[in-house]
């Protein structure tokens, strides 16, 4: 049965105020592309994704690619003298379902609309099951420089709870294939705290990650999102909710094992072997950069203006085919909003937060948090920086609330 998208009744103009465009080029600039297609829907996922059965004939990869090119061209027109993209990140969904040729077309669209800066980082997420040596060789030739592979766990019973379809050993094999194809930068994603995951399961997952020889690891605590199949199972009592104490002890284990293997944290949920291995695109988010988000449901930010696209691929494609913006809504961040976001995002990274970003009350709280062992402060006056300690990373949200007032 085809899904009929609900018409959008509000469509703001696509232009941006001069105040937002004024600083363009002085901040990092990247392009995010959202691929909304998945072979199956994982039970824990609440991302804007669709299976072929859910879409029916309402949308297809071909119609999405055509619309994407139109949006990228629209973005370049709106931004005017936008800098060339320093980073590109293709996420989803399952971008690898497009195949190497489809991903090459995506990058061609970005390159044609915005251009790529010298040394640009170009990342695609991939499901290990829809990759191969030929796939990696193809996207490497197309200009991709980095691959992020969804692993989640090496334990079969954990993958079953998450409704993941890949076999436990495939992500490690895929990482090795990517490296053999010439990718210096390869990431493996882990999810920890899944109901039924034991300490020995997590340790086996970490051992598998390290055996793959990757230079980057992301590890995220499982969040039970409303509206997902996992949330319904937890609500019915079929599965226990993730336990906070277990999540904390698992995080400490992850950090200890990865640090022992030479991967250092640079963001609360991300570890890398060296500075060159850090994900520059995500650092752009955390350090207040600008980005154009293209694709159904994608979010963008330029100079304190944030907007997001309509979610359904069919609606997205039809609007662009009619020469309209796919923007669903937007917000202009106030100075207070931007202040809070700067604290919240910069404090998550190992470079820390400049104390000059805080008011007198915030500096006082930073000093108190340092005394409690939650922060390391290089200088207790406004010239210093605040960095989360190991214990502080476990309580990052609470530290942010204290510093923000």
C-alpha positions as CSV (number, residue, x, y, z in Angstrom):
1,X,0.0,0.0,0.0
2,X,1.4,3.4,-1.0
3,X,2.0,6.0,1.7
4,X,0.3,9.3,0.9
5,X,2.2,12.2,2.4
6,X,0.3,14.8,4.3
7,X,0.5,18.2,2.6
8,X,2.5,20.9,4.3
9,X,0.5,24.0,5.1
10,X,3.4,26.2,6.1
11,X,6.3,27.0,3.8
12,X,8.6,29.8,4.8
13,X,10.5,31.6,2.1
14,X,13.8,30.0,1.2
15,X,16.0,33.1,1.5
16,X,18.3,33.9,4.5
17,X,18.7,37.2,6.2
18,X,21.8,39.2,5.5
19,X,22.9,38.9,9.1
20,X,23.1,35.1,8.7
21,X,25.0,35.3,5.5
22,X,27.4,38.0,6.7
23,X,29.8,35.6,8.5
24,X,29.6,32.9,5.9
25,X,33.2,31.6,5.2
26,X,34.5,32.7,8.6
27,X,33.2,29.5,10.1
28,X,33.5,25.9,9.0
29,X,31.2,25.0,6.2
30,X,30.0,21.5,5.3
31,X,27.2,19.7,3.4
32,X,25.1,17.0,4.9
33,X,23.1,14.7,2.6
34,X,20.3,12.6,4.0
35,X,19.6,9.3,2.3
36,X,16.1,8.1,3.5
37,X,16.2,4.5,2.3
38,X,16.6,1.3,4.4
39,X,16.2,-2.3,3.5
40,X,14.5,-3.0,6.9
41,X,13.6,-0.9,9.9
42,X,15.7,-1.5,13.0
43,X,13.6,-1.7,16.2
44,X,15.5,1.1,18.0
45,X,15.7,3.6,15.1
46,X,13.6,6.8,15.0
47,X,15.4,8.4,12.1
48,X,13.6,9.7,9.0
49,X,13.9,6.5,7.0
50,X,11.6,4.4,4.8
51,X,11.6,0.8,3.4
52,X,10.6,0.0,-0.1
53,X,7.3,-1.4,1.2
54,X,6.5,1.8,3.1
55,X,7.2,4.0,0.1
56,X,5.6,1.8,-2.6
57,X,5.6,3.8,-5.8
58,X,5.5,7.2,-4.0
59,X,9.3,7.7,-4.2
60,X,12.4,6.0,-5.4
61,X,16.2,6.5,-5.2
62,X,16.0,7.9,-8.8
63,X,13.4,10.6,-7.9
64,X,15.3,11.4,-4.7
65,X,18.6,11.8,-6.6
66,X,17.0,14.1,-9.1
67,X,15.5,16.2,-6.3
68,X,18.7,16.2,-4.3
69,X,20.6,17.8,-7.2
70,X,17.9,20.5,-7.4
71,X,18.1,21.3,-3.7
72,X,21.9,21.5,-3.8
73,X,21.7,23.9,-6.7
74,X,19.1,25.9,-4.8
75,X,21.4,25.9,-1.7
76,X,24.3,27.3,-3.7
77,X,22.0,30.0,-5.2
78,X,20.7,31.0,-1.7
79,X,24.1,31.1,-0.1
80,X,25.5,33.1,-3.0
81,X,29.3,33.3,-2.5
82,X,29.4,30.3,-0.2
83,X,32.8,28.8,0.5
84,X,33.5,25.5,-1.0
85,X,32.5,22.6,1.2
86,X,35.2,21.6,3.6
87,X,33.4,18.5,4.6
88,X,30.6,16.3,3.2
89,X,28.7,13.7,5.2
90,X,26.3,11.3,3.6
91,X,24.1,9.7,6.2
92,X,20.8,8.0,6.5
93,X,19.2,5.7,6.3
94,X,21.5,3.4,4.4
95,X,23.6,5.4,1.9
96,X,25.3,2.2,0.7
97,X,22.0,1.0,-0.7
98,X,22.6,3.5,-3.5
99,X,25.7,1.6,-4.6
100,X,29.0,3.1,-5.6
101,X,27.5,4.7,-8.7
102,X,24.6,6.3,-6.7
103,X,27.0,7.7,-4.1
104,X,29.3,9.0,-6.9
105,X,26.3,10.9,-8.3
106,X,25.6,12.4,-4.8
107,X,29.1,13.7,-4.6
108,X,29.0,15.0,-8.1
109,X,25.9,17.0,-7.1
110,X,27.7,18.5,-4.1
111,X,30.8,19.2,-6.2
112,X,28.8,20.8,-9.0
113,X,26.8,23.1,-6.6
114,X,29.2,24.1,-4.0
115,X,32.6,22.8,-5.0
116,X,35.0,21.0,-2.7
117,X,37.8,22.7,-0.8
118,X,41.3,21.3,-1.1
119,X,41.7,18.3,1.3
120,X,37.9,18.1,1.9
121,X,36.8,15.3,4.1
122,X,34.0,13.3,2.4
123,X,32.3,10.6,4.5
124,X,29.5,8.1,3.8
125,X,27.8,5.9,6.3
126,X,27.4,2.3,5.1
127,X,25.7,-0.9,6.3
128,X,28.3,-3.6,6.2
129,X,25.9,-6.0,4.4
130,X,25.5,-3.7,1.4
131,X,29.2,-3.2,0.9
132,X,31.9,-5.2,-0.9
133,X,35.5,-4.6,-2.1
134,X,34.2,-3.4,-5.4
135,X,31.9,-0.9,-3.6
136,X,34.7,0.5,-1.5
137,X,36.9,0.8,-4.6
138,X,34.1,2.6,-6.4
139,X,33.4,5.2,-3.8
140,X,37.1,5.8,-3.2
141,X,37.6,6.5,-6.9
142,X,34.5,8.8,-6.7
143,X,36.3,11.0,-4.1
144,X,35.1,9.7,-0.8
145,X,37.8,9.9,1.9
146,X,36.2,8.3,5.0
147,X,33.7,5.5,5.7
148,X,31.6,5.0,8.8
149,X,30.2,1.5,9.3
150,X,27.4,0.5,11.6
151,X,28.5,-2.4,13.8
152,X,26.4,-1.9,17.0
153,X,27.6,-5.2,18.5
154,X,29.5,-8.4,17.9
155,X,27.0,-10.4,19.8
156,X,24.3,-12.1,17.7
157,X,21.7,-12.0,20.5
158,X,22.3,-8.2,21.0
159,X,21.9,-7.6,17.2
160,X,18.6,-9.5,17.4
161,X,17.2,-7.3,20.1
162,X,18.1,-4.3,17.9
163,X,16.6,-5.9,14.8
164,X,19.9,-5.5,13.0
165,X,20.2,-7.7,9.9
166,X,24.0,-8.0,9.5
167,X,26.0,-11.0,10.7
168,X,28.3,-10.3,13.6
169,X,31.6,-10.7,11.7
170,X,30.7,-8.7,8.6
171,X,31.5,-5.1,10.0
172,X,35.1,-6.1,10.7
173,X,35.5,-7.7,7.3
174,X,34.0,-4.5,5.7
175,X,36.3,-2.3,7.6
176,X,39.3,-4.3,6.4
177,X,38.0,-4.1,2.8
178,X,37.6,-0.3,3.1
179,X,41.2,0.0,4.3
180,X,42.4,-2.3,1.5
181,X,40.6,0.0,-1.0
182,X,42.7,2.9,0.2
183,X,40.6,4.5,3.0
184,X,42.9,5.8,5.7
185,X,39.9,6.8,7.8
186,X,37.4,4.2,8.8
187,X,34.9,4.4,11.7
188,X,33.0,1.6,13.4
189,X,29.8,2.5,15.4
190,X,28.9,0.7,18.6
191,X,25.7,0.8,20.7
192,X,26.0,-0.2,24.3
193,X,23.4,-0.9,27.0
194,X,21.1,-3.0,24.9
195,X,18.8,-5.2,27.1
196,X,20.6,-8.5,27.5
197,X,24.1,-7.2,26.7
198,X,26.6,-8.6,29.2
199,X,30.0,-7.3,30.1
200,X,31.6,-10.2,28.1
201,X,29.5,-9.2,25.0
202,X,30.7,-5.6,25.1
203,X,34.3,-6.8,25.6
204,X,34.0,-9.1,22.6
205,X,32.6,-6.1,20.5
206,X,35.6,-4.0,21.6
207,X,38.0,-6.7,20.7
208,X,36.4,-7.1,17.3
209,X,36.6,-3.3,16.7
210,X,40.3,-3.3,17.6
211,X,41.1,-6.2,15.4
212,X,39.7,-4.3,12.4
213,X,42.5,-1.7,12.6
214,X,40.2,1.3,12.3
215,X,41.3,4.8,13.4
216,X,38.0,6.0,14.7
217,X,35.3,4.5,17.0
218,X,31.9,5.9,18.0
219,X,30.0,4.4,20.9
220,X,26.5,5.5,21.9
221,X,24.4,4.5,24.8
222,X,21.1,3.0,23.7
223,X,18.2,5.4,23.9
224,X,14.7,4.0,23.8
225,X,12.9,6.4,21.5
226,X,9.2,6.9,21.7
227,X,7.3,5.4,18.7
228,X,9.9,2.7,18.0
229,X,9.3,-1.1,18.1
230,X,11.9,-1.2,20.9
231,X,9.9,1.3,23.0
232,X,6.8,-0.8,22.5
233,X,8.6,-3.9,23.7
234,X,9.9,-2.1,26.8
235,X,6.5,-0.7,27.5
236,X,4.9,-4.1,27.4
237,X,7.5,-5.5,29.8
238,X,9.1,-7.8,27.2
239,X,12.5,-6.0,27.7
240,X,13.9,-4.0,30.5
241,X,14.8,-0.4,30.0
242,X,18.5,0.4,29.9
243,X,19.9,0.9,33.4
244,X,21.8,4.2,34.1
245,X,24.4,2.5,36.3
246,X,25.1,-0.2,33.7
247,X,25.4,2.4,31.0
248,X,27.9,4.4,33.1
249,X,30.1,1.3,33.8
250,X,30.0,0.2,30.2
251,X,31.1,3.7,29.1
252,X,34.0,3.6,31.5
253,X,34.9,0.2,30.1
254,X,34.8,1.4,26.5
255,X,36.9,4.4,27.3
256,X,39.5,2.4,29.2
257,X,39.8,-0.3,26.5
258,X,40.0,2.2,23.6
259,X,42.5,4.4,25.4
260,X,44.6,1.4,26.1
261,X,44.7,0.7,22.4
262,X,45.7,4.2,21.5
263,X,42.3,5.7,20.7
264,X,41.7,8.9,22.6
265,X,38.4,10.6,23.3
266,X,37.9,13.9,21.5
267,X,34.1,14.1,22.0
268,X,32.0,12.4,24.6
269,X,31.0,9.5,22.3
270,X,33.9,9.5,19.8
271,X,37.5,8.3,19.9
272,X,40.4,8.6,17.4
273,X,44.0,7.5,17.0
274,X,45.2,11.0,16.1
275,X,43.9,14.4,15.3
276,X,43.8,13.6,11.5
277,X,41.4,10.7,12.3
278,X,38.8,12.9,14.0
279,X,35.5,13.5,12.1
280,X,35.9,17.1,10.9
281,X,32.3,17.3,9.7
282,X,30.9,16.5,13.2
283,X,33.5,18.9,14.7
284,X,31.9,21.5,12.6
285,X,28.6,20.9,14.3
286,X,30.1,21.0,17.8
287,X,32.2,24.1,17.1
288,X,29.4,26.3,15.8
289,X,29.9,25.9,12.0
290,X,27.5,26.3,9.1
291,X,26.1,23.5,7.0
292,X,23.5,22.9,4.3
293,X,21.5,19.8,5.0
294,X,20.0,18.3,1.8
295,X,17.4,15.6,1.6
296,X,14.1,14.7,3.3
297,X,14.0,15.8,6.9
298,X,17.6,17.2,6.8
299,X,18.4,20.1,9.1
300,X,20.6,23.1,8.1
301,X,22.3,25.9,10.0
302,X,23.8,29.1,8.8
303,X,24.7,32.1,11.0
304,X,22.2,31.5,13.7
305,X,19.3,30.4,11.4
306,X,18.2,26.8,11.5
307,X,15.7,25.2,9.2
308,X,14.6,21.7,8.2
309,X,13.0,20.0,5.2
310,X,9.8,18.2,4.8
311,X,10.2,14.6,5.9
312,X,8.5,12.4,3.3
313,X,10.6,11.7,0.1
314,X,7.6,12.0,-2.2
315,X,6.7,15.4,-0.9
316,X,10.3,16.5,-0.9
317,X,10.7,15.4,-4.6
318,X,7.5,17.0,-5.7
319,X,8.2,20.4,-4.2
320,X,11.6,20.6,-5.8
321,X,10.2,19.4,-9.2
322,X,7.8,22.3,-8.9
323,X,10.6,24.7,-8.3
324,X,9.7,25.2,-4.6
325,X,11.9,25.0,-1.5
326,X,11.5,21.8,0.4
327,X,11.9,23.7,3.7
328,X,9.2,22.8,6.3
329,X,10.0,25.4,8.9
330,X,12.8,27.4,10.5
331,X,13.9,29.2,13.6
332,X,16.1,32.1,14.3
333,X,18.3,31.5,17.3
334,X,18.3,34.2,19.9
335,X,21.6,35.2,21.6
336,X,20.5,33.2,24.6
337,X,19.8,30.2,22.4
338,X,23.3,30.4,20.8
339,X,24.9,30.9,24.1
340,X,23.3,27.7,25.5
341,X,24.2,25.7,22.4
342,X,27.8,26.8,22.5
343,X,28.1,25.6,26.1
344,X,26.3,22.4,25.4
345,X,28.3,21.5,22.3
346,X,31.8,22.8,23.0
347,X,31.8,21.3,26.4
348,X,31.4,17.8,24.8
349,X,34.7,18.0,23.0
350,X,38.2,17.5,24.5
351,X,39.3,21.0,23.4
352,X,36.8,22.2,26.0
353,X,34.9,25.4,26.4
354,X,36.5,28.8,26.7
355,X,35.6,30.4,30.1
356,X,35.1,33.7,28.2
357,X,31.9,32.2,26.9
358,X,30.5,32.1,30.4
359,X,29.1,34.9,32.5
360,X,30.2,35.5,36.1
361,X,27.7,33.0,37.4
362,X,28.9,30.4,34.9
363,X,32.5,30.9,35.8
364,X,31.7,30.5,39.4
365,X,29.9,27.2,38.6
366,X,32.9,26.1,36.5
367,X,35.2,26.6,39.5
368,X,32.8,24.6,41.7
369,X,32.6,21.8,39.2
370,X,36.4,21.7,39.0
371,X,36.6,21.4,42.8
372,X,34.2,18.5,42.6
373,X,36.3,16.7,40.0
374,X,33.9,17.2,37.1
375,X,36.0,19.7,35.1
376,X,39.6,20.5,34.5
377,X,40.1,24.2,34.2
378,X,43.4,25.5,32.8
379,X,43.1,28.9,34.3
380,X,40.4,30.0,36.8
381,X,39.9,33.4,35.2
382,X,38.1,34.1,31.9
383,X,41.2,33.3,29.8
384,X,41.1,29.6,30.7
385,X,39.3,26.6,29.2
386,X,37.0,24.0,30.9
387,X,37.4,20.4,29.9
388,X,35.3,17.5,31.2
389,X,37.1,15.0,33.4
390,X,36.4,11.3,33.1
391,X,33.8,11.6,35.8
392,X,32.5,14.8,34.2
393,X,31.8,13.0,30.9
394,X,29.4,10.7,32.7
395,X,27.5,13.7,34.0
396,X,28.0,16.0,31.0
397,X,24.3,17.1,30.7
398,X,24.2,18.1,34.4
399,X,27.5,20.1,34.1
400,X,26.1,21.9,31.0
401,X,22.9,22.9,33.0
402,X,25.1,24.3,35.8
403,X,27.3,26.4,33.6
404,X,24.4,27.7,31.5
405,X,22.6,28.9,34.6
